[in-house]
Amino acid sequence: MRQLAALLCCALLASGCGGGSGAPPSPSDPWASVTAAMQSAQTQFAGGLTLEVMTPAGVVYSRSFGAFTNTTYAPVASASKMVSASVFLRLAEQGLLPLDTQTKARLINRQGQPWSGNMGEIRVRHLLSFTSGISSEVPGSEDTSITLDEAVKRIYDDQSPTASPSGSYFYYGGSTHLRIAARMAELATGKTWRQLYDEQLRVPLGWNALSTYGGSANPNPAGSLACTGLEYTRFLMMQLREGVDGSNRLLSVATIQQQRADAFGPTTTIEYSAYTFLGKAYHYGFGNWLETENGQAPSATNPVNRWSSTGKFGWAPWIAADSSYAGLIMTQQPDLPTSFVPSENLKAAMEPLIRTALATNPPVIRAVP
Protein backbone atom coordinates (compact mmCIF):
# COMPACT_ATOMS: atom_id res chain seq x y z
CA MET A 1 0.00 0.00 0.00
CA ARG A 2 2.83 2.37 0.86
CA GLN A 3 4.44 1.63 -2.52
CA LEU A 4 1.18 2.41 -4.31
CA ALA A 5 0.90 5.73 -2.49
CA ALA A 6 4.47 6.58 -3.41
CA LEU A 7 3.79 5.79 -7.05
CA LEU A 8 0.74 8.04 -7.01
CA CYS A 9 2.78 10.84 -5.45
CA CYS A 10 5.42 10.51 -8.14
CA ALA A 11 2.80 10.36 -10.86
CA LEU A 12 1.25 13.60 -9.67
CA LEU A 13 4.53 15.42 -9.68
CA ALA A 14 5.55 14.05 -13.05
CA SER A 15 2.23 14.38 -14.88
CA GLY A 16 2.22 16.59 -17.95
CA CYS A 17 -0.18 19.38 -18.77
CA GLY A 18 -3.62 18.48 -20.05
CA GLY A 19 -6.33 20.51 -21.71
CA GLY A 20 -8.27 22.43 -19.09
CA SER A 21 -11.32 24.61 -19.48
CA GLY A 22 -10.83 28.14 -20.75
CA ALA A 23 -7.86 29.89 -22.32
CA PRO A 24 -4.31 29.53 -20.98
CA PRO A 25 -3.66 31.93 -18.09
CA SER A 26 -2.09 35.26 -18.86
CA PRO A 27 1.52 35.72 -17.70
CA SER A 28 0.32 38.81 -15.82
CA ASP A 29 -2.30 36.78 -13.96
CA PRO A 30 -1.14 36.35 -10.33
CA TRP A 31 -2.94 33.01 -10.28
CA ALA A 32 -1.20 31.69 -13.41
CA SER A 33 1.09 29.32 -11.50
CA VAL A 34 -1.84 27.94 -9.46
CA THR A 35 -3.86 27.32 -12.60
CA ALA A 36 -0.87 25.69 -14.27
CA ALA A 37 -0.40 23.37 -11.29
CA MET A 38 -4.03 22.32 -11.49
CA GLN A 39 -3.80 21.84 -15.24
CA SER A 40 -0.71 19.70 -14.84
CA ALA A 41 -2.36 17.55 -12.18
CA GLN A 42 -5.76 17.08 -13.78
CA THR A 43 -4.89 13.70 -15.31
CA GLN A 44 -4.85 12.38 -11.74
CA PHE A 45 -8.51 13.40 -11.33
CA ALA A 46 -10.58 11.28 -13.71
CA GLY A 47 -13.86 12.97 -12.78
CA GLY A 48 -12.46 16.49 -12.91
CA LEU A 49 -11.71 18.93 -10.11
CA THR A 50 -12.38 22.43 -8.88
CA LEU A 51 -10.26 24.60 -6.61
CA GLU A 52 -11.48 27.59 -4.67
CA VAL A 53 -9.30 29.85 -2.53
CA MET A 54 -10.82 32.29 -0.08
CA THR A 55 -9.64 34.97 2.29
CA PRO A 56 -11.83 36.33 5.11
CA ALA A 57 -13.11 38.87 2.56
CA GLY A 58 -14.45 36.26 0.14
CA VAL A 59 -13.49 33.87 -2.67
CA VAL A 60 -10.49 35.15 -4.62
CA TYR A 61 -9.88 32.18 -6.95
CA SER A 62 -12.16 29.60 -8.54
CA ARG A 63 -11.21 27.32 -11.40
CA SER A 64 -12.59 24.02 -12.71
CA PHE A 65 -11.13 21.33 -14.94
CA GLY A 66 -13.23 18.55 -16.40
CA ALA A 67 -16.88 18.02 -15.57
CA PHE A 68 -16.63 18.74 -11.83
CA THR A 69 -17.78 22.21 -10.71
CA ASN A 70 -18.62 23.94 -7.46
CA THR A 71 -22.30 23.10 -8.01
CA THR A 72 -21.70 19.35 -8.39
CA TYR A 73 -23.43 17.44 -5.60
CA ALA A 74 -20.93 14.93 -4.19
CA PRO A 75 -20.08 12.78 -1.16
CA VAL A 76 -17.27 14.38 0.82
CA ALA A 77 -16.36 11.29 2.92
CA SER A 78 -14.11 12.24 5.86
CA ALA A 79 -14.47 15.95 5.12
CA SER A 80 -17.74 15.28 6.97
CA LYS A 81 -15.77 15.12 10.22
CA MET A 82 -14.99 18.84 10.39
CA VAL A 83 -18.66 19.66 9.77
CA SER A 84 -19.94 17.13 12.32
CA ALA A 85 -17.43 18.25 14.95
CA SER A 86 -18.75 21.79 14.52
CA VAL A 87 -22.29 20.54 15.25
CA PHE A 88 -21.10 18.83 18.45
CA LEU A 89 -19.16 21.92 19.49
CA ARG A 90 -22.23 24.10 19.10
CA LEU A 91 -24.14 21.67 21.32
CA ALA A 92 -21.32 21.88 23.86
CA GLU A 93 -21.40 25.67 23.81
CA GLN A 94 -25.14 25.57 24.48
CA GLY A 95 -24.61 23.26 27.46
CA LEU A 96 -26.56 20.44 25.82
CA LEU A 97 -23.64 18.02 25.48
CA PRO A 98 -20.52 19.26 27.31
CA LEU A 99 -17.22 17.89 26.04
CA ASP A 100 -16.52 16.10 29.31
CA THR A 101 -19.81 14.18 29.27
CA GLN A 102 -19.00 10.50 29.71
CA THR A 103 -20.68 7.70 27.80
CA LYS A 104 -21.87 6.07 31.03
CA ALA A 105 -23.95 9.18 31.73
CA ARG A 106 -25.99 8.74 28.55
CA LEU A 107 -25.67 5.22 27.12
CA ILE A 108 -26.92 1.85 28.36
CA ASN A 109 -26.11 -1.69 27.27
CA ARG A 110 -28.61 -4.37 26.24
CA GLN A 111 -29.29 -5.18 29.90
CA GLY A 112 -30.29 -1.59 30.57
CA GLN A 113 -27.14 -0.82 32.56
CA PRO A 114 -24.87 2.21 32.00
CA TRP A 115 -21.80 1.58 29.89
CA SER A 116 -18.99 0.34 32.10
CA GLY A 117 -15.26 -0.32 32.08
CA ASN A 118 -13.12 1.68 29.69
CA MET A 119 -16.09 2.11 27.34
CA GLY A 120 -17.99 3.87 30.11
CA GLU A 121 -15.18 6.33 30.81
CA ILE A 122 -15.07 7.77 27.27
CA ARG A 123 -15.80 11.49 27.08
CA VAL A 124 -17.25 13.42 24.14
CA ARG A 125 -13.86 15.08 23.60
CA HIS A 126 -12.29 11.64 23.07
CA LEU A 127 -14.91 10.78 20.47
CA LEU A 128 -14.35 13.99 18.51
CA SER A 129 -10.59 13.38 18.47
CA PHE A 130 -10.70 9.60 17.86
CA THR A 131 -8.74 8.95 21.06
CA SER A 132 -11.41 6.95 22.92
CA GLY A 133 -9.48 3.70 23.23
CA ILE A 134 -11.62 2.03 20.55
CA SER A 135 -9.11 0.54 18.16
CA SER A 136 -11.05 -1.05 15.32
CA GLU A 137 -14.11 -0.64 13.15
CA VAL A 138 -17.35 -2.54 13.84
CA PRO A 139 -18.77 -3.57 10.44
CA GLY A 140 -22.13 -4.52 11.93
CA SER A 141 -22.68 -0.94 13.03
CA GLU A 142 -22.59 0.24 9.40
CA ASP A 143 -25.89 -1.46 8.53
CA THR A 144 -28.20 1.30 7.27
CA SER A 145 -31.31 -0.80 7.96
CA ILE A 146 -30.85 -0.50 11.73
CA THR A 147 -31.24 2.45 14.09
CA LEU A 148 -28.41 4.56 15.44
CA ASP A 149 -29.25 3.17 18.89
CA GLU A 150 -28.77 -0.40 17.66
CA ALA A 151 -25.56 0.56 15.86
CA VAL A 152 -24.10 2.00 19.07
CA LYS A 153 -25.13 -1.08 21.04
CA ARG A 154 -23.31 -3.23 18.49
CA ILE A 155 -20.21 -1.07 18.92
CA TYR A 156 -20.38 -1.57 22.68
CA ASP A 157 -20.90 -5.34 22.37
CA ASP A 158 -17.89 -5.62 20.08
CA GLN A 159 -15.49 -3.24 21.81
CA SER A 160 -16.22 -3.45 25.54
CA PRO A 161 -14.04 -6.56 26.12
CA THR A 162 -10.96 -4.99 24.51
CA ALA A 163 -11.24 -1.18 24.70
CA SER A 164 -8.18 0.58 26.10
CA PRO A 165 -8.29 3.58 28.43
CA SER A 166 -9.26 6.83 26.74
CA GLY A 167 -6.29 8.75 25.46
CA SER A 168 -4.19 5.63 24.90
CA TYR A 169 -4.69 5.33 21.15
CA PHE A 170 -5.59 7.43 18.17
CA TYR A 171 -7.67 5.34 15.80
CA TYR A 172 -8.87 7.32 12.80
CA GLY A 173 -12.12 5.45 12.26
CA GLY A 174 -14.75 5.64 9.61
CA SER A 175 -17.78 5.66 11.88
CA THR A 176 -17.62 4.28 15.42
CA HIS A 177 -16.56 7.36 17.37
CA LEU A 178 -18.94 9.91 15.87
CA ARG A 179 -21.85 7.46 15.81
CA ILE A 180 -21.47 7.14 19.59
CA ALA A 181 -21.29 10.94 19.95
CA ALA A 182 -24.36 11.38 17.74
CA ARG A 183 -26.40 8.94 19.83
CA MET A 184 -25.33 10.73 23.00
CA ALA A 185 -26.48 14.00 21.42
CA GLU A 186 -29.83 12.46 20.51
CA LEU A 187 -30.40 11.29 24.09
CA ALA A 188 -29.25 14.61 25.54
CA THR A 189 -31.64 16.66 23.39
CA GLY A 190 -34.50 14.34 22.46
CA LYS A 191 -33.84 15.13 18.79
CA THR A 192 -32.48 13.03 15.95
CA TRP A 193 -29.03 13.61 14.51
CA ARG A 194 -30.68 14.94 11.34
CA GLN A 195 -32.68 17.47 13.36
CA LEU A 196 -29.60 18.57 15.28
CA TYR A 197 -27.50 18.95 12.13
CA ASP A 198 -30.30 20.92 10.46
CA GLU A 199 -30.76 23.27 13.42
CA GLN A 200 -27.11 23.76 14.29
CA LEU A 201 -25.50 24.10 10.85
CA ARG A 202 -27.43 23.24 7.70
CA VAL A 203 -30.20 25.83 8.06
CA PRO A 204 -27.96 28.61 9.49
CA LEU A 205 -25.56 28.09 6.57
CA GLY A 206 -28.34 28.08 3.98
CA TRP A 207 -27.58 24.59 2.67
CA ASN A 208 -30.10 22.64 0.60
CA ALA A 209 -32.18 20.04 2.43
CA LEU A 210 -30.61 17.35 0.22
CA SER A 211 -27.18 18.18 1.60
CA THR A 212 -27.20 15.82 4.53
CA TYR A 213 -25.92 12.51 5.87
CA GLY A 214 -26.85 9.16 4.37
CA GLY A 215 -27.97 6.21 6.46
CA SER A 216 -31.55 7.15 7.26
CA ALA A 217 -32.07 6.07 10.90
CA ASN A 218 -28.39 5.10 11.18
CA PRO A 219 -26.42 8.05 9.75
CA ASN A 220 -22.63 8.18 9.72
CA PRO A 221 -21.52 11.63 10.91
CA ALA A 222 -17.90 10.70 10.23
CA GLY A 223 -18.21 10.09 6.52
CA SER A 224 -21.61 10.15 4.81
CA LEU A 225 -22.23 13.87 4.23
CA ALA A 226 -22.93 14.97 0.66
CA CYS A 227 -23.15 18.57 -0.53
CA THR A 228 -21.94 21.01 -3.19
CA GLY A 229 -18.70 22.96 -3.23
CA LEU A 230 -20.56 26.23 -2.92
CA GLU A 231 -22.12 24.97 0.29
CA TYR A 232 -18.93 23.59 1.78
CA THR A 233 -17.12 26.83 0.89
CA ARG A 234 -19.58 28.74 3.07
CA PHE A 235 -18.89 26.37 5.97
CA LEU A 236 -15.15 26.70 5.41
CA MET A 237 -15.48 30.49 5.34
CA MET A 238 -17.21 30.32 8.74
CA GLN A 239 -14.24 28.34 10.01
CA LEU A 240 -11.75 30.78 8.45
CA ARG A 241 -13.55 33.69 10.09
CA GLU A 242 -13.25 31.88 13.43
CA GLY A 243 -16.91 31.05 13.85
CA VAL A 244 -18.66 33.93 12.06
CA ASP A 245 -21.14 33.42 9.23
CA GLY A 246 -22.44 36.71 7.88
CA SER A 247 -23.75 38.64 10.89
CA ASN A 248 -24.14 35.47 12.98
CA ARG A 249 -21.55 33.93 15.28
CA LEU A 250 -21.99 30.17 15.14
CA LEU A 251 -18.95 29.24 17.24
CA SER A 252 -16.90 31.29 19.69
CA VAL A 253 -13.26 32.06 19.01
CA ALA A 254 -12.33 30.00 22.08
CA THR A 255 -14.23 26.99 20.73
CA ILE A 256 -12.59 27.29 17.30
CA GLN A 257 -9.20 27.39 19.01
CA GLN A 258 -10.12 24.31 21.03
CA GLN A 259 -11.27 22.54 17.88
CA ARG A 260 -7.86 23.12 16.31
CA ALA A 261 -5.75 22.30 19.36
CA ASP A 262 -3.76 19.08 19.61
CA ALA A 263 -6.05 16.53 21.31
CA PHE A 264 -3.29 13.96 21.79
CA GLY A 265 -2.17 13.36 25.35
CA PRO A 266 1.46 12.78 26.36
CA THR A 267 1.06 9.00 26.01
CA THR A 268 -1.31 8.83 23.02
CA THR A 269 0.04 6.58 20.28
CA ILE A 270 -1.19 6.28 16.70
CA GLU A 271 -2.93 2.94 16.23
CA TYR A 272 -4.24 3.83 12.78
CA SER A 273 -3.96 6.95 10.64
CA ALA A 274 -4.84 7.53 7.00
CA TYR A 275 -1.55 9.39 6.67
CA THR A 276 0.55 6.35 7.52
CA PHE A 277 0.44 5.61 3.77
CA LEU A 278 2.33 8.86 3.22
CA GLY A 279 4.82 8.42 6.03
CA LYS A 280 3.27 11.26 8.07
CA ALA A 281 2.46 11.32 11.78
CA TYR A 282 0.01 14.21 11.95
CA HIS A 283 -1.91 14.72 15.18
CA TYR A 284 -5.61 15.52 15.37
CA GLY A 285 -7.96 18.04 16.96
CA PHE A 286 -11.76 17.90 16.98
CA GLY A 287 -12.63 16.84 13.44
CA ASN A 288 -9.48 18.15 11.78
CA TRP A 289 -5.87 17.18 11.16
CA LEU A 290 -2.98 19.30 12.43
CA GLU A 291 -0.59 19.38 9.48
CA THR A 292 3.06 20.32 9.86
CA GLU A 293 5.69 21.12 7.27
CA ASN A 294 7.74 17.97 7.91
CA GLY A 295 4.74 15.69 8.45
CA GLN A 296 5.61 14.89 12.05
CA ALA A 297 3.94 15.69 15.37
CA PRO A 298 3.39 19.39 16.12
CA SER A 299 5.60 21.02 18.70
CA ALA A 300 7.07 24.38 19.63
CA THR A 301 9.76 23.85 17.01
CA ASN A 302 7.48 22.12 14.50
CA PRO A 303 4.37 24.30 14.35
CA VAL A 304 1.08 23.51 12.64
CA ASN A 305 0.84 25.07 9.18
CA ARG A 306 -2.61 23.83 8.13
CA TRP A 307 -5.81 22.44 9.63
CA SER A 308 -7.48 20.04 7.24
CA SER A 309 -10.08 17.31 6.77
CA THR A 310 -9.40 15.50 3.50
CA GLY A 311 -11.90 12.83 2.49
CA LYS A 312 -11.33 9.42 0.96
CA PHE A 313 -12.62 10.55 -2.43
CA GLY A 314 -10.25 13.51 -2.59
CA TRP A 315 -12.48 16.30 -1.25
CA ALA A 316 -9.86 18.41 0.53
CA PRO A 317 -10.62 21.47 2.69
CA TRP A 318 -7.83 23.22 4.56
CA ILE A 319 -7.23 26.40 6.53
CA ALA A 320 -3.86 28.11 6.78
CA ALA A 321 -2.61 28.26 10.35
CA ASP A 322 -2.14 32.03 10.11
CA SER A 323 -5.83 32.30 9.08
CA SER A 324 -4.87 34.27 5.96
CA TYR A 325 -6.74 31.96 3.61
CA ALA A 326 -8.53 28.65 3.17
CA GLY A 327 -8.65 26.33 0.19
CA LEU A 328 -10.97 23.62 -1.05
CA ILE A 329 -10.25 20.95 -3.66
CA MET A 330 -13.56 19.56 -4.91
CA THR A 331 -13.54 16.22 -6.67
CA GLN A 332 -14.91 12.69 -6.51
CA GLN A 333 -12.25 10.03 -6.98
CA PRO A 334 -12.82 6.25 -7.13
CA ASP A 335 -13.35 4.36 -3.89
CA LEU A 336 -9.76 3.20 -3.41
CA PRO A 337 -7.50 3.38 -0.30
CA THR A 338 -5.17 5.94 -1.85
CA SER A 339 -7.64 8.04 -3.83
CA PHE A 340 -6.97 10.98 -1.50
CA VAL A 341 -3.26 11.08 -2.38
CA PRO A 342 -3.47 13.26 -5.52
CA SER A 343 -5.42 15.90 -3.59
CA GLU A 344 -2.90 15.82 -0.75
CA ASN A 345 0.01 16.31 -3.10
CA LEU A 346 -1.73 19.01 -5.09
CA LYS A 347 -2.60 20.85 -1.87
CA ALA A 348 1.02 20.79 -0.70
CA ALA A 349 2.35 21.84 -4.11
CA MET A 350 -0.06 24.79 -4.32
CA GLU A 351 0.53 26.19 -0.84
CA PRO A 352 3.54 28.41 -1.81
CA LEU A 353 1.92 29.29 -5.15
CA ILE A 354 -1.27 30.43 -3.43
CA ARG A 355 0.67 32.54 -0.94
CA THR A 356 2.59 34.20 -3.76
CA ALA A 357 -0.69 35.05 -5.49
CA LEU A 358 -2.24 36.35 -2.27
CA ALA A 359 0.71 38.70 -1.80
CA THR A 360 -0.59 40.69 -4.80
CA ASN A 361 -3.88 41.39 -2.96
CA PRO A 362 -6.14 39.80 -5.59
CA PRO A 363 -9.71 41.04 -5.73
CA VAL A 364 -12.70 39.13 -4.34
CA ILE A 365 -14.55 37.42 -7.18
CA ARG A 366 -17.44 36.07 -5.11
CA ALA A 367 -18.79 37.27 -1.80
CA VAL A 368 -19.62 34.65 0.83
CA PRO A 369 -22.02 35.44 3.70
C-alpha positions as CSV (number, residue, x, y, z in Angstrom):
1,M,0.0,0.0,0.0
2,R,2.8,2.4,0.9
3,Q,4.4,1.6,-2.5
4,L,1.2,2.4,-4.3
5,A,0.9,5.7,-2.5
6,A,4.5,6.6,-3.4
7,L,3.8,5.8,-7.1
8,L,0.7,8.0,-7.0
9,C,2.8,10.8,-5.5
10,C,5.4,10.5,-8.1
11,A,2.8,10.4,-10.9
12,L,1.2,13.6,-9.7
13,L,4.5,15.4,-9.7
14,A,5.5,14.0,-13.1
15,S,2.2,14.4,-14.9
16,G,2.2,16.6,-17.9
17,C,-0.2,19.4,-18.8
18,G,-3.6,18.5,-20.0
19,G,-6.3,20.5,-21.7
20,G,-8.3,22.4,-19.1
21,S,-11.3,24.6,-19.5
22,G,-10.8,28.1,-20.8
23,A,-7.9,29.9,-22.3
24,P,-4.3,29.5,-21.0
25,P,-3.7,31.9,-18.1
26,S,-2.1,35.3,-18.9
27,P,1.5,35.7,-17.7
28,S,0.3,38.8,-15.8
29,D,-2.3,36.8,-14.0
30,P,-1.1,36.3,-10.3
31,W,-2.9,33.0,-10.3
32,A,-1.2,31.7,-13.4
33,S,1.1,29.3,-11.5
34,V,-1.8,27.9,-9.5
35,T,-3.9,27.3,-12.6
36,A,-0.9,25.7,-14.3
37,A,-0.4,23.4,-11.3
38,M,-4.0,22.3,-11.5
39,Q,-3.8,21.8,-15.2
40,S,-0.7,19.7,-14.8
41,A,-2.4,17.5,-12.2
42,Q,-5.8,17.1,-13.8
43,T,-4.9,13.7,-15.3
44,Q,-4.9,12.4,-11.7
45,F,-8.5,13.4,-11.3
46,A,-10.6,11.3,-13.7
47,G,-13.9,13.0,-12.8
48,G,-12.5,16.5,-12.9
49,L,-11.7,18.9,-10.1
50,T,-12.4,22.4,-8.9
51,L,-10.3,24.6,-6.6
52,E,-11.5,27.6,-4.7
53,V,-9.3,29.8,-2.5
54,M,-10.8,32.3,-0.1
55,T,-9.6,35.0,2.3
56,P,-11.8,36.3,5.1
57,A,-13.1,38.9,2.6
58,G,-14.4,36.3,0.1
59,V,-13.5,33.9,-2.7
60,V,-10.5,35.2,-4.6
61,Y,-9.9,32.2,-6.9
62,S,-12.2,29.6,-8.5
63,R,-11.2,27.3,-11.4
64,S,-12.6,24.0,-12.7
65,F,-11.1,21.3,-14.9
66,G,-13.2,18.6,-16.4
67,A,-16.9,18.0,-15.6
68,F,-16.6,18.7,-11.8
69,T,-17.8,22.2,-10.7
70,N,-18.6,23.9,-7.5
71,T,-22.3,23.1,-8.0
72,T,-21.7,19.4,-8.4
73,Y,-23.4,17.4,-5.6
74,A,-20.9,14.9,-4.2
75,P,-20.1,12.8,-1.2
76,V,-17.3,14.4,0.8
77,A,-16.4,11.3,2.9
78,S,-14.1,12.2,5.9
79,A,-14.5,16.0,5.1
80,S,-17.7,15.3,7.0
81,K,-15.8,15.1,10.2
82,M,-15.0,18.8,10.4
83,V,-18.7,19.7,9.8
84,S,-19.9,17.1,12.3
85,A,-17.4,18.3,14.9
86,S,-18.8,21.8,14.5
87,V,-22.3,20.5,15.2
88,F,-21.1,18.8,18.5
89,L,-19.2,21.9,19.5
90,R,-22.2,24.1,19.1
91,L,-24.1,21.7,21.3
92,A,-21.3,21.9,23.9
93,E,-21.4,25.7,23.8
94,Q,-25.1,25.6,24.5
95,G,-24.6,23.3,27.5
96,L,-26.6,20.4,25.8
97,L,-23.6,18.0,25.5
98,P,-20.5,19.3,27.3
99,L,-17.2,17.9,26.0
100,D,-16.5,16.1,29.3
101,T,-19.8,14.2,29.3
102,Q,-19.0,10.5,29.7
103,T,-20.7,7.7,27.8
104,K,-21.9,6.1,31.0
105,A,-23.9,9.2,31.7
106,R,-26.0,8.7,28.5
107,L,-25.7,5.2,27.1
108,I,-26.9,1.9,28.4
109,N,-26.1,-1.7,27.3
110,R,-28.6,-4.4,26.2
111,Q,-29.3,-5.2,29.9
112,G,-30.3,-1.6,30.6
113,Q,-27.1,-0.8,32.6
114,P,-24.9,2.2,32.0
115,W,-21.8,1.6,29.9
116,S,-19.0,0.3,32.1
117,G,-15.3,-0.3,32.1
118,N,-13.1,1.7,29.7
119,M,-16.1,2.1,27.3
120,G,-18.0,3.9,30.1
121,E,-15.2,6.3,30.8
122,I,-15.1,7.8,27.3
123,R,-15.8,11.5,27.1
124,V,-17.2,13.4,24.1
125,R,-13.9,15.1,23.6
126,H,-12.3,11.6,23.1
127,L,-14.9,10.8,20.5
128,L,-14.3,14.0,18.5
129,S,-10.6,13.4,18.5
130,F,-10.7,9.6,17.9
131,T,-8.7,8.9,21.1
132,S,-11.4,7.0,22.9
133,G,-9.5,3.7,23.2
134,I,-11.6,2.0,20.6
135,S,-9.1,0.5,18.2
136,S,-11.1,-1.1,15.3
137,E,-14.1,-0.6,13.2
138,V,-17.4,-2.5,13.8
139,P,-18.8,-3.6,10.4
140,G,-22.1,-4.5,11.9
141,S,-22.7,-0.9,13.0
142,E,-22.6,0.2,9.4
143,D,-25.9,-1.5,8.5
144,T,-28.2,1.3,7.3
145,S,-31.3,-0.8,8.0
146,I,-30.9,-0.5,11.7
147,T,-31.2,2.4,14.1
148,L,-28.4,4.6,15.4
149,D,-29.3,3.2,18.9
150,E,-28.8,-0.4,17.7
151,A,-25.6,0.6,15.9
152,V,-24.1,2.0,19.1
153,K,-25.1,-1.1,21.0
154,R,-23.3,-3.2,18.5
155,I,-20.2,-1.1,18.9
156,Y,-20.4,-1.6,22.7
157,D,-20.9,-5.3,22.4
158,D,-17.9,-5.6,20.1
159,Q,-15.5,-3.2,21.8
160,S,-16.2,-3.5,25.5
161,P,-14.0,-6.6,26.1
162,T,-11.0,-5.0,24.5
163,A,-11.2,-1.2,24.7
164,S,-8.2,0.6,26.1
165,P,-8.3,3.6,28.4
166,S,-9.3,6.8,26.7
167,G,-6.3,8.7,25.5
168,S,-4.2,5.6,24.9
169,Y,-4.7,5.3,21.1
170,F,-5.6,7.4,18.2
171,Y,-7.7,5.3,15.8
172,Y,-8.9,7.3,12.8
173,G,-12.1,5.5,12.3
174,G,-14.7,5.6,9.6
175,S,-17.8,5.7,11.9
176,T,-17.6,4.3,15.4
177,H,-16.6,7.4,17.4
178,L,-18.9,9.9,15.9
179,R,-21.8,7.5,15.8
180,I,-21.5,7.1,19.6
181,A,-21.3,10.9,20.0
182,A,-24.4,11.4,17.7
183,R,-26.4,8.9,19.8
184,M,-25.3,10.7,23.0
185,A,-26.5,14.0,21.4
186,E,-29.8,12.5,20.5
187,L,-30.4,11.3,24.1
188,A,-29.3,14.6,25.5
189,T,-31.6,16.7,23.4
190,G,-34.5,14.3,22.5
191,K,-33.8,15.1,18.8
192,T,-32.5,13.0,16.0
193,W,-29.0,13.6,14.5
194,R,-30.7,14.9,11.3
195,Q,-32.7,17.5,13.4
196,L,-29.6,18.6,15.3
197,Y,-27.5,19.0,12.1
198,D,-30.3,20.9,10.5
199,E,-30.8,23.3,13.4
200,Q,-27.1,23.8,14.3
201,L,-25.5,24.1,10.9
202,R,-27.4,23.2,7.7
203,V,-30.2,25.8,8.1
204,P,-28.0,28.6,9.5
205,L,-25.6,28.1,6.6
206,G,-28.3,28.1,4.0
207,W,-27.6,24.6,2.7
208,N,-30.1,22.6,0.6
209,A,-32.2,20.0,2.4
210,L,-30.6,17.3,0.2
211,S,-27.2,18.2,1.6
212,T,-27.2,15.8,4.5
213,Y,-25.9,12.5,5.9
214,G,-26.9,9.2,4.4
215,G,-28.0,6.2,6.5
216,S,-31.6,7.2,7.3
217,A,-32.1,6.1,10.9
218,N,-28.4,5.1,11.2
219,P,-26.4,8.1,9.8
220,N,-22.6,8.2,9.7
221,P,-21.5,11.6,10.9
222,A,-17.9,10.7,10.2
223,G,-18.2,10.1,6.5
224,S,-21.6,10.2,4.8
225,L,-22.2,13.9,4.2
226,A,-22.9,15.0,0.7
227,C,-23.2,18.6,-0.5
228,T,-21.9,21.0,-3.2
229,G,-18.7,23.0,-3.2
230,L,-20.6,26.2,-2.9
231,E,-22.1,25.0,0.3
232,Y,-18.9,23.6,1.8
233,T,-17.1,26.8,0.9
234,R,-19.6,28.7,3.1
235,F,-18.9,26.4,6.0
236,L,-15.2,26.7,5.4
237,M,-15.5,30.5,5.3
238,M,-17.2,30.3,8.7
239,Q,-14.2,28.3,10.0
240,L,-11.8,30.8,8.4
241,R,-13.5,33.7,10.1
242,E,-13.2,31.9,13.4
243,G,-16.9,31.1,13.9
244,V,-18.7,33.9,12.1
245,D,-21.1,33.4,9.2
246,G,-22.4,36.7,7.9
247,S,-23.7,38.6,10.9
248,N,-24.1,35.5,13.0
249,R,-21.6,33.9,15.3
250,L,-22.0,30.2,15.1
251,L,-18.9,29.2,17.2
252,S,-16.9,31.3,19.7
253,V,-13.3,32.1,19.0
254,A,-12.3,30.0,22.1
255,T,-14.2,27.0,20.7
256,I,-12.6,27.3,17.3
257,Q,-9.2,27.4,19.0
258,Q,-10.1,24.3,21.0
259,Q,-11.3,22.5,17.9
260,R,-7.9,23.1,16.3
261,A,-5.7,22.3,19.4
262,D,-3.8,19.1,19.6
263,A,-6.0,16.5,21.3
264,F,-3.3,14.0,21.8
265,G,-2.2,13.4,25.4
266,P,1.5,12.8,26.4
267,T,1.1,9.0,26.0
268,T,-1.3,8.8,23.0
269,T,0.0,6.6,20.3
270,I,-1.2,6.3,16.7
271,E,-2.9,2.9,16.2
272,Y,-4.2,3.8,12.8
273,S,-4.0,7.0,10.6
274,A,-4.8,7.5,7.0
275,Y,-1.5,9.4,6.7
276,T,0.5,6.3,7.5
277,F,0.4,5.6,3.8
278,L,2.3,8.9,3.2
279,G,4.8,8.4,6.0
280,K,3.3,11.3,8.1
281,A,2.5,11.3,11.8
282,Y,0.0,14.2,12.0
283,H,-1.9,14.7,15.2
284,Y,-5.6,15.5,15.4
285,G,-8.0,18.0,17.0
286,F,-11.8,17.9,17.0
287,G,-12.6,16.8,13.4
288,N,-9.5,18.2,11.8
289,W,-5.9,17.2,11.2
290,L,-3.0,19.3,12.4
291,E,-0.6,19.4,9.5
292,T,3.1,20.3,9.9
293,E,5.7,21.1,7.3
294,N,7.7,18.0,7.9
295,G,4.7,15.7,8.4
296,Q,5.6,14.9,12.1
297,A,3.9,15.7,15.4
298,P,3.4,19.4,16.1
299,S,5.6,21.0,18.7
300,A,7.1,24.4,19.6
301,T,9.8,23.9,17.0
302,N,7.5,22.1,14.5
303,P,4.4,24.3,14.4
304,V,1.1,23.5,12.6
305,N,0.8,25.1,9.2
306,R,-2.6,23.8,8.1
307,W,-5.8,22.4,9.6
308,S,-7.5,20.0,7.2
309,S,-10.1,17.3,6.8
310,T,-9.4,15.5,3.5
311,G,-11.9,12.8,2.5
312,K,-11.3,9.4,1.0
313,F,-12.6,10.5,-2.4
314,G,-10.2,13.5,-2.6
315,W,-12.5,16.3,-1.2
316,A,-9.9,18.4,0.5
317,P,-10.6,21.5,2.7
318,W,-7.8,23.2,4.6
319,I,-7.2,26.4,6.5
320,A,-3.9,28.1,6.8
321,A,-2.6,28.3,10.3
322,D,-2.1,32.0,10.1
323,S,-5.8,32.3,9.1
324,S,-4.9,34.3,6.0
325,Y,-6.7,32.0,3.6
326,A,-8.5,28.6,3.2
327,G,-8.6,26.3,0.2
328,L,-11.0,23.6,-1.1
329,I,-10.2,21.0,-3.7
330,M,-13.6,19.6,-4.9
331,T,-13.5,16.2,-6.7
332,Q,-14.9,12.7,-6.5
333,Q,-12.2,10.0,-7.0
334,P,-12.8,6.2,-7.1
335,D,-13.4,4.4,-3.9
336,L,-9.8,3.2,-3.4
337,P,-7.5,3.4,-0.3
338,T,-5.2,5.9,-1.9
339,S,-7.6,8.0,-3.8
340,F,-7.0,11.0,-1.5
341,V,-3.3,11.1,-2.4
342,P,-3.5,13.3,-5.5
343,S,-5.4,15.9,-3.6
344,E,-2.9,15.8,-0.7
345,N,0.0,16.3,-3.1
346,L,-1.7,19.0,-5.1
347,K,-2.6,20.9,-1.9
348,A,1.0,20.8,-0.7
349,A,2.3,21.8,-4.1
350,M,-0.1,24.8,-4.3
351,E,0.5,26.2,-0.8
352,P,3.5,28.4,-1.8
353,L,1.9,29.3,-5.1
354,I,-1.3,30.4,-3.4
355,R,0.7,32.5,-0.9
356,T,2.6,34.2,-3.8
357,A,-0.7,35.0,-5.5
358,L,-2.2,36.3,-2.3
359,A,0.7,38.7,-1.8
360,T,-0.6,40.7,-4.8
361,N,-3.9,41.4,-3.0
362,P,-6.1,39.8,-5.6
363,P,-9.7,41.0,-5.7
364,V,-12.7,39.1,-4.3
365,I,-14.6,37.4,-7.2
366,R,-17.4,36.1,-5.1
367,A,-18.8,37.3,-1.8
368,V,-19.6,34.7,0.8
369,P,-22.0,35.4,3.7
